[in-house]
Amino acid sequence: MNIAKEAKTYALATQGIFNMIAMAGFGYLIGYLINKDSALPIILAVVGVIVGLSTFVSYLLYLIKQDEKGKKKDDQRSKD
C-alpha cells in the first residue's frame, strides 16, 4: 500500500474540485457585476468550470508523466 501516492491523488482531486468551484464562482461574480439581468453570469460560470476542469486535467497529465519518468529511472537503477 503506497500511502504517499494515495495522499497525492486525494490532494489532487480536492484541489481540482475546489479549483472548479472557485473558477465558477469567480465567473459568476464577474458576469453578475457586468450585467445581472442577462445570461452572462451563467455563461461565465460555465466558462469558469471549463477552465478549472482543463487546469485540473493538465495538472493530472503532468503528474502522470512525472510518475512515469520516476518509474523509468527506478527500472534503470534496478538493472544497473
Buried (B, 14 or more C-beta within 10 A) or exposed (E): EEEEEEEEEEEBEEEBEEBBEEBBEBBBBBBBEEEEEEEBBBEBBBBBBBBBBEBBEEBBEEEEEEEEEEEEEEEEEEEE
